[in-house]
Amino acid sequence: MSNILEVKNLTTHYFTAEGPAEAAGDVSFSVRKGEMLGLIGESGCGKSTVASSILRLIEYPGNIVSGEVVLDGKDLVSAKEKELEKIRWKDISVIPQSAMNSLNPVYTIGDQIIESILLHEDVTKKVALERTKSLLELVGIDKDRWKSYPHEFSGGMKQRVAIAMALSCNPKLIISDESTTGLDVLTQAQVMALMKDLQKRLDLSIIMISHDLPLVTSVCDRIAIMYAGKIVEWASTDDIVNDSRHPYSQGLLNATPDLLNPDKEVSSIPGTVPNLVNLPSGCRFKERCQYAMNRCSEESPALLEVKKDHHVACFLEEGDYRE
Ligand SMILES: Nc1ncnc2c1ncn2[C@@H]1O[C@H](COP(=O)(O)OP(=O)(O)OP(=O)(O)O)[C@@H](O)[C@H]1O
Protein backbone atom coordinates (compact mmCIF):
# COMPACT_ATOMS: atom_id res chain seq x y z
CA MET A 1 0.00 0.00 0.00
CA SER A 2 1.37 3.42 -0.90
CA ASN A 3 1.65 6.34 1.50
CA ILE A 4 -0.78 9.19 1.02
CA LEU A 5 0.84 11.36 3.71
CA GLU A 6 4.38 11.45 5.04
CA VAL A 7 5.26 13.56 8.05
CA LYS A 8 9.04 13.87 8.13
CA ASN A 9 10.99 15.25 11.11
CA LEU A 10 8.28 17.80 11.88
CA THR A 11 9.16 20.21 14.67
CA THR A 12 6.67 22.85 15.86
CA HIS A 13 7.24 25.34 18.65
CA TYR A 14 4.95 27.74 20.54
CA PHE A 15 6.99 30.85 21.24
CA THR A 16 5.66 31.65 24.72
CA ALA A 17 6.83 34.38 27.13
CA GLU A 18 8.63 31.63 29.12
CA GLY A 19 10.49 30.42 26.02
CA PRO A 20 9.75 28.07 23.09
CA ALA A 21 7.55 25.07 23.92
CA GLU A 22 8.41 22.14 21.64
CA ALA A 23 4.94 20.64 21.17
CA ALA A 24 6.09 18.51 18.21
CA GLY A 25 9.74 17.41 18.21
CA ASP A 26 11.15 15.65 15.17
CA VAL A 27 7.84 13.85 14.54
CA SER A 28 7.84 11.30 11.70
CA PHE A 29 5.11 8.92 10.58
CA SER A 30 3.13 8.12 7.47
CA VAL A 31 -0.44 7.26 6.54
CA ARG A 32 -1.19 4.70 3.85
CA LYS A 33 -3.99 4.95 1.34
CA GLY A 34 -7.12 3.47 2.88
CA GLU A 35 -5.57 3.23 6.35
CA MET A 36 -6.88 4.43 9.71
CA LEU A 37 -3.96 5.59 11.85
CA GLY A 38 -4.48 6.36 15.53
CA LEU A 39 -2.46 9.21 17.05
CA ILE A 40 -2.66 8.78 20.76
CA GLY A 41 -1.26 10.30 23.95
CA GLU A 42 -2.12 12.21 27.10
CA SER A 43 -3.64 15.66 27.00
CA GLY A 44 -1.02 18.26 26.03
CA CYS A 45 1.40 15.79 24.35
CA GLY A 46 1.06 17.56 20.98
CA LYS A 47 -1.54 15.59 19.00
CA SER A 48 -3.54 18.64 17.89
CA THR A 49 -0.31 20.50 17.18
CA VAL A 50 0.66 17.75 14.73
CA ALA A 51 -2.81 17.92 13.13
CA SER A 52 -2.68 21.72 12.78
CA SER A 53 0.88 21.53 11.45
CA ILE A 54 -0.20 19.06 8.74
CA LEU A 55 -2.75 21.61 7.52
CA ARG A 56 -0.42 24.54 8.29
CA LEU A 57 -3.05 26.03 10.56
CA ILE A 58 -0.84 26.49 13.60
CA GLU A 59 -2.02 29.53 15.50
CA TYR A 60 0.11 32.30 16.99
CA PRO A 61 2.46 31.98 18.88
CA GLY A 62 3.09 28.63 17.19
CA ASN A 63 5.26 27.99 14.16
CA ILE A 64 6.62 25.03 12.20
CA VAL A 65 10.35 25.21 12.80
CA SER A 66 11.46 22.40 10.49
CA GLY A 67 10.38 19.26 8.70
CA GLU A 68 8.14 18.26 5.83
CA VAL A 69 4.52 17.20 5.42
CA VAL A 70 4.28 15.43 2.08
CA LEU A 71 0.82 14.83 0.66
CA ASP A 72 0.83 12.82 -2.55
CA GLY A 73 4.40 13.91 -3.24
CA LYS A 74 3.86 17.63 -2.47
CA ASP A 75 5.42 19.30 0.60
CA LEU A 76 2.77 21.36 2.40
CA VAL A 77 5.25 23.09 4.75
CA SER A 78 6.83 24.94 1.82
CA ALA A 79 3.65 25.27 -0.27
CA LYS A 80 2.14 28.68 -1.04
CA GLU A 81 -0.95 29.70 0.96
CA LYS A 82 -3.02 29.70 -2.27
CA GLU A 83 -2.10 26.04 -2.88
CA LEU A 84 -2.99 25.16 0.70
CA GLU A 85 -6.42 26.73 0.33
CA LYS A 86 -7.11 24.23 -2.45
CA ILE A 87 -5.83 21.33 -0.37
CA ARG A 88 -7.78 22.04 2.84
CA TRP A 89 -11.27 20.50 2.63
CA LYS A 90 -10.71 19.08 -0.86
CA ASP A 91 -7.71 16.85 -0.11
CA ILE A 92 -7.59 16.91 3.69
CA SER A 93 -10.54 17.72 5.90
CA VAL A 94 -10.93 17.83 9.66
CA ILE A 95 -13.61 16.68 12.04
CA PRO A 96 -12.84 19.08 14.89
CA GLN A 97 -12.81 18.58 18.66
CA SER A 98 -16.43 18.54 19.90
CA ALA A 99 -17.55 18.45 16.27
CA MET A 100 -21.21 18.28 17.22
CA ASN A 101 -20.97 21.72 18.84
CA SER A 102 -19.39 23.22 15.73
CA LEU A 103 -22.71 23.33 13.82
CA ASN A 104 -24.38 26.71 13.49
CA PRO A 105 -27.73 26.62 15.36
CA VAL A 106 -29.45 29.16 13.08
CA TYR A 107 -29.01 27.29 9.76
CA THR A 108 -30.41 23.91 8.71
CA ILE A 109 -27.83 21.16 8.57
CA GLY A 110 -28.43 20.85 4.82
CA ASP A 111 -27.65 24.51 4.26
CA GLN A 112 -24.43 24.15 6.22
CA ILE A 113 -23.25 21.19 4.15
CA ILE A 114 -24.32 22.93 0.90
CA GLU A 115 -22.41 26.03 1.99
CA SER A 116 -19.20 24.05 2.55
CA ILE A 117 -19.54 22.45 -0.93
CA LEU A 118 -20.23 25.78 -2.67
CA LEU A 119 -17.33 27.43 -0.87
CA HIS A 120 -14.84 24.91 -2.20
CA GLU A 121 -16.26 23.71 -5.51
CA ASP A 122 -17.65 25.32 -8.62
CA VAL A 123 -21.00 23.49 -8.72
CA THR A 124 -24.64 24.66 -8.78
CA LYS A 125 -26.76 24.77 -5.63
CA LYS A 126 -28.92 21.96 -7.08
CA VAL A 127 -25.87 19.68 -7.46
CA ALA A 128 -24.72 20.63 -3.94
CA LEU A 129 -28.16 19.77 -2.52
CA GLU A 130 -28.21 16.37 -4.25
CA ARG A 131 -24.72 15.64 -2.93
CA THR A 132 -25.82 16.74 0.55
CA LYS A 133 -28.69 14.26 0.47
CA SER A 134 -26.35 11.43 -0.62
CA LEU A 135 -23.88 12.38 2.10
CA LEU A 136 -26.61 12.26 4.74
CA GLU A 137 -27.62 8.80 3.58
CA LEU A 138 -23.98 7.72 3.59
CA VAL A 139 -23.71 8.59 7.30
CA GLY A 140 -27.03 6.94 8.18
CA ILE A 141 -29.37 9.96 8.26
CA ASP A 142 -32.59 10.11 6.23
CA LYS A 143 -31.94 12.43 3.26
CA ASP A 144 -35.11 14.44 3.96
CA ARG A 145 -33.62 15.58 7.27
CA TRP A 146 -31.49 18.12 5.37
CA LYS A 147 -34.11 20.71 6.30
CA SER A 148 -33.68 20.06 10.05
CA TYR A 149 -31.85 22.35 12.47
CA PRO A 150 -29.02 21.09 14.70
CA HIS A 151 -31.20 21.28 17.86
CA GLU A 152 -33.53 18.69 16.31
CA PHE A 153 -30.70 16.13 16.35
CA SER A 154 -29.11 14.05 19.13
CA GLY A 155 -25.38 14.36 19.84
CA GLY A 156 -24.64 11.23 17.80
CA MET A 157 -26.65 12.50 14.82
CA LYS A 158 -24.87 15.88 14.96
CA GLN A 159 -21.61 13.95 14.96
CA ARG A 160 -22.76 12.13 11.81
CA VAL A 161 -23.55 15.51 10.21
CA ALA A 162 -20.03 16.70 11.07
CA ILE A 163 -18.66 13.58 9.35
CA ALA A 164 -20.87 14.25 6.28
CA MET A 165 -19.55 17.82 6.22
CA ALA A 166 -15.94 16.59 6.36
CA LEU A 167 -16.70 14.25 3.44
CA SER A 168 -18.46 16.93 1.38
CA CYS A 169 -15.60 17.59 -1.03
CA ASN A 170 -14.41 13.96 -1.36
CA PRO A 171 -11.16 14.35 0.62
CA LYS A 172 -8.37 11.76 0.45
CA LEU A 173 -7.54 12.17 4.11
CA ILE A 174 -9.68 12.99 7.13
CA ILE A 175 -8.24 14.08 10.47
CA SER A 176 -10.61 13.37 13.33
CA ASP A 177 -9.39 15.35 16.35
CA GLU A 178 -10.96 13.90 19.52
CA SER A 179 -14.21 14.43 17.67
CA THR A 180 -16.31 12.01 19.75
CA THR A 181 -15.44 13.64 23.07
CA GLY A 182 -18.64 14.39 24.97
CA LEU A 183 -20.64 11.50 23.49
CA ASP A 184 -21.73 8.58 25.64
CA VAL A 185 -19.79 5.33 25.27
CA LEU A 186 -22.40 3.55 23.12
CA THR A 187 -22.82 6.48 20.73
CA GLN A 188 -19.04 6.80 20.52
CA ALA A 189 -18.84 3.14 19.51
CA GLN A 190 -21.53 3.65 16.84
CA VAL A 191 -19.71 6.68 15.42
CA MET A 192 -16.43 4.73 15.38
CA ALA A 193 -18.17 1.84 13.56
CA LEU A 194 -19.46 4.35 11.01
CA MET A 195 -15.96 5.79 10.51
CA LYS A 196 -14.57 2.28 10.01
CA ASP A 197 -17.31 1.49 7.50
CA LEU A 198 -16.66 4.72 5.57
CA GLN A 199 -12.91 4.06 5.58
CA LYS A 200 -13.51 0.71 3.90
CA ARG A 201 -16.30 1.76 1.52
CA LEU A 202 -14.61 4.94 0.31
CA ASP A 203 -11.00 3.69 0.64
CA LEU A 204 -10.43 6.71 2.89
CA SER A 205 -7.32 7.47 4.87
CA ILE A 206 -8.05 8.67 8.39
CA ILE A 207 -5.92 10.01 11.24
CA MET A 208 -7.84 9.34 14.43
CA ILE A 209 -6.56 11.57 17.23
CA SER A 210 -7.56 10.44 20.70
CA HIS A 211 -6.41 9.94 24.28
CA ASP A 212 -8.66 6.87 24.52
CA LEU A 213 -6.51 3.79 23.88
CA PRO A 214 -9.34 1.18 23.82
CA LEU A 215 -11.33 3.34 21.38
CA VAL A 216 -8.36 3.67 19.04
CA THR A 217 -7.35 0.01 19.24
CA SER A 218 -10.91 -1.00 18.34
CA VAL A 219 -10.81 0.69 14.92
CA CYS A 220 -7.29 1.69 13.83
CA ASP A 221 -4.94 -0.30 11.61
CA ARG A 222 -1.80 1.27 13.04
CA ILE A 223 -1.15 3.45 16.09
CA ALA A 224 1.44 6.13 16.81
CA ILE A 225 1.92 6.93 20.50
CA MET A 226 3.09 10.43 21.49
CA TYR A 227 4.73 11.51 24.71
CA ALA A 228 5.73 15.13 25.44
CA GLY A 229 5.90 16.14 21.78
CA LYS A 230 7.64 12.98 20.52
CA ILE A 231 6.41 9.82 18.82
CA VAL A 232 7.72 7.07 21.10
CA GLU A 233 6.23 4.06 19.31
CA TRP A 234 4.47 3.50 15.99
CA ALA A 235 3.29 0.05 14.96
CA SER A 236 0.34 -2.08 13.91
CA THR A 237 -2.52 -2.10 16.42
CA ASP A 238 -1.82 -5.78 17.03
CA ASP A 239 1.82 -5.05 17.90
CA ILE A 240 0.89 -2.12 20.14
CA VAL A 241 -1.54 -4.31 22.09
CA ASN A 242 0.47 -7.56 22.15
CA ASP A 243 4.10 -6.58 21.66
CA SER A 244 4.53 -2.96 22.80
CA ARG A 245 8.20 -2.13 23.32
CA HIS A 246 8.38 1.41 24.72
CA PRO A 247 8.06 1.68 28.52
CA TYR A 248 5.56 4.55 28.06
CA SER A 249 3.35 2.47 25.74
CA GLN A 250 3.50 -0.39 28.23
CA GLY A 251 2.56 2.03 31.04
CA LEU A 252 -0.35 3.34 28.99
CA LEU A 253 -1.61 -0.21 28.37
CA ASN A 254 -1.20 -1.11 32.06
CA ALA A 255 -3.19 1.99 33.00
CA THR A 256 -6.12 0.91 30.82
CA PRO A 257 -8.85 -1.26 32.38
CA ASP A 258 -9.94 -4.26 30.32
CA LEU A 259 -13.66 -5.10 30.40
CA LEU A 260 -12.99 -8.62 29.13
CA ASN A 261 -10.38 -9.18 31.82
CA PRO A 262 -11.75 -7.63 35.05
CA ASP A 263 -8.96 -9.25 37.12
CA LYS A 264 -6.34 -7.23 35.26
CA GLU A 265 -4.32 -5.10 37.66
CA VAL A 266 -4.52 -1.46 36.56
CA SER A 267 -1.60 0.79 37.52
CA SER A 268 -0.87 4.42 36.72
CA ILE A 269 2.49 5.75 35.49
CA PRO A 270 4.30 7.46 38.39
CA GLY A 271 5.49 11.07 37.97
CA THR A 272 4.32 13.84 35.66
CA VAL A 273 4.83 14.94 32.07
CA PRO A 274 7.78 17.37 31.65
CA ASN A 275 7.24 21.05 30.91
CA LEU A 276 7.61 21.49 27.13
CA VAL A 277 9.39 24.84 27.64
CA ASN A 278 11.94 23.31 29.96
CA LEU A 279 12.52 19.83 28.62
CA PRO A 280 15.05 17.51 30.26
CA SER A 281 18.11 16.52 28.24
CA GLY A 282 17.98 13.16 26.47
CA CYS A 283 14.85 11.03 26.61
CA ARG A 284 11.74 12.96 27.66
CA PHE A 285 10.31 9.94 29.47
CA LYS A 286 13.44 9.05 31.46
CA GLU A 287 12.28 10.54 34.77
CA ARG A 288 9.25 8.23 34.81
CA CYS A 289 10.97 5.20 33.33
CA GLN A 290 11.93 2.21 35.48
CA TYR A 291 14.59 1.19 32.93
CA ALA A 292 16.31 4.62 32.66
CA MET A 293 20.11 4.47 32.33
CA ASN A 294 22.89 7.05 31.96
CA ARG A 295 22.60 7.15 28.18
CA CYS A 296 18.96 8.29 28.48
CA SER A 297 20.16 11.60 30.01
CA GLU A 298 22.81 12.15 27.38
CA GLU A 299 21.04 11.44 24.09
CA SER A 300 17.52 11.55 22.71
CA PRO A 301 16.59 8.13 21.27
CA ALA A 302 15.65 8.19 17.58
CA LEU A 303 12.51 6.47 16.29
CA LEU A 304 13.96 3.27 14.79
CA GLU A 305 12.32 0.39 12.94
CA VAL A 306 12.94 -2.54 15.30
CA LYS A 307 11.01 -5.03 13.21
CA LYS A 308 8.95 -4.69 10.04
CA ASP A 309 6.60 -1.72 10.42
CA HIS A 310 7.30 -1.43 14.15
CA HIS A 311 9.14 1.75 15.21
CA VAL A 312 10.34 2.51 18.74
CA ALA A 313 12.29 5.44 20.22
CA CYS A 314 14.05 3.75 23.14
CA PHE A 315 17.64 2.67 23.75
CA LEU A 316 16.33 -0.60 25.22
CA GLU A 317 15.62 -1.66 21.65
CA GLU A 318 19.20 -0.98 20.56
CA GLY A 319 20.82 -3.63 22.75
CA ASP A 320 20.22 -6.35 25.27
CA TYR A 321 19.70 -3.94 28.14
CA ARG A 322 16.55 -5.65 29.40
CA GLU A 323 18.39 -8.87 30.26
N1 LIG B 1 -1.47 28.69 21.42
C1 LIG B 1 -0.60 28.10 22.24
N2 LIG B 1 0.30 28.81 22.94
C2 LIG B 1 1.19 28.20 23.74
N3 LIG B 1 1.26 26.88 23.94
C3 LIG B 1 0.38 26.12 23.30
C4 LIG B 1 -0.60 26.67 22.41
N4 LIG B 1 -1.35 25.65 21.91
C5 LIG B 1 -0.85 24.52 22.46
N5 LIG B 1 0.19 24.81 23.29
C6 LIG B 1 0.97 23.85 24.08
O1 LIG B 1 1.41 22.81 23.23
C7 LIG B 1 1.31 21.57 23.89
C8 LIG B 1 0.59 20.60 22.99
O2 LIG B 1 -0.77 21.02 22.86
P1 LIG B 1 -1.78 20.20 21.95
O3 LIG B 1 -3.09 20.89 22.02
O4 LIG B 1 -1.16 19.97 20.63
O5 LIG B 1 -1.85 18.81 22.73
P2 LIG B 1 -2.91 17.63 22.61
O6 LIG B 1 -2.15 16.38 22.80
O7 LIG B 1 -3.70 17.78 21.38
O8 LIG B 1 -3.82 17.91 23.88
P3 LIG B 1 -5.40 17.70 24.06
O9 LIG B 1 -5.62 16.22 24.01
O10 LIG B 1 -5.65 18.28 25.42
O11 LIG B 1 -6.07 18.45 22.96
C9 LIG B 1 0.60 21.81 25.22
O12 LIG B 1 1.57 21.77 26.25
C10 LIG B 1 0.03 23.18 25.09
O13 LIG B 1 0.09 23.86 26.33
The ligand as an SDF file (V2000), in Angstrom:
LIG
                    3D

 31 33  0  0  0  0  0  0  0  0999 V2000
   -1.4720   28.6950   21.4210 N   0  0  0  0  0  0  0  0  0  0  0  0
   -0.6000   28.0970   22.2420 C   0  0  0  0  0  0  0  0  0  0  0  0
    0.2960   28.8070   22.9420 N   0  0  0  0  0  0  0  0  0  0  0  0
    1.1950   28.1980   23.7420 C   0  0  0  0  0  0  0  0  0  0  0  0
    1.2610   26.8750   23.9420 N   0  0  0  0  0  0  0  0  0  0  0  0
    0.3780   26.1180   23.3020 C   0  0  0  0  0  0  0  0  0  0  0  0
   -0.6030   26.6660   22.4110 C   0  0  0  0  0  0  0  0  0  0  0  0
   -1.3500   25.6530   21.9110 N   0  0  0  0  0  0  0  0  0  0  0  0
   -0.8520   24.5210   22.4640 C   0  0  0  0  0  0  0  0  0  0  0  0
    0.1910   24.8110   23.2930 N   0  0  0  0  0  0  0  0  0  0  0  0
    0.9670   23.8490   24.0760 C   0  0  0  0  0  0  0  0  0  0  0  0
    1.4150   22.8150   23.2280 O   0  0  0  0  0  0  0  0  0  0  0  0
    1.3060   21.5710   23.8860 C   0  0  0  0  0  0  0  0  0  0  0  0
    0.5910   20.6020   22.9880 C   0  0  0  0  0  0  0  0  0  0  0  0
   -0.7740   21.0170   22.8610 O   0  0  0  0  0  0  0  0  0  0  0  0
   -1.7800   20.2010   21.9470 P   0  0  0  0  0  0  0  0  0  0  0  0
   -3.0950   20.8880   22.0190 O   0  0  0  0  0  0  0  0  0  0  0  0
   -1.1600   19.9720   20.6290 O   0  0  0  0  0  0  0  0  0  0  0  0
   -1.8510   18.8060   22.7290 O   0  0  0  0  0  0  0  0  0  0  0  0
   -2.9110   17.6330   22.6130 P   0  0  0  0  0  0  0  0  0  0  0  0
   -2.1520   16.3850   22.8030 O   0  0  0  0  0  0  0  0  0  0  0  0
   -3.7040   17.7750   21.3790 O   0  0  0  0  0  0  0  0  0  0  0  0
   -3.8190   17.9100   23.8760 O   0  0  0  0  0  0  0  0  0  0  0  0
   -5.4020   17.7000   24.0630 P   0  0  0  0  0  0  0  0  0  0  0  0
   -5.6220   16.2160   24.0120 O   0  0  0  0  0  0  0  0  0  0  0  0
   -5.6540   18.2770   25.4240 O   0  0  0  0  0  0  0  0  0  0  0  0
   -6.0730   18.4490   22.9600 O   0  0  0  0  0  0  0  0  0  0  0  0
    0.6040   21.8080   25.2240 C   0  0  0  0  0  0  0  0  0  0  0  0
    1.5670   21.7720   26.2510 O   0  0  0  0  0  0  0  0  0  0  0  0
    0.0320   23.1790   25.0900 C   0  0  0  0  0  0  0  0  0  0  0  0
    0.0890   23.8570   26.3330 O   0  0  0  0  0  0  0  0  0  0  0  0
  1  2  1  0
  2  3  1  0
  2  7  2  0
  3  4  2  0
  4  5  1  0
  5  6  2  0
  6  7  1  0
  6 10  1  0
  7  8  1  0
  8  9  2  0
  9 10  1  0
 10 11  1  0
 11 12  1  0
 11 30  1  0
 12 13  1  0
 13 14  1  0
 13 28  1  0
 14 15  1  0
 15 16  1  0
 16 17  2  0
 16 18  1  0
 16 19  1  0
 19 20  1  0
 20 21  2  0
 20 22  1  0
 20 23  1  0
 23 24  1  0
 24 25  2  0
 24 26  1  0
 24 27  1  0
 28 29  1  0
 28 30  1  0
 30 31  1  0
M  END
$$$$
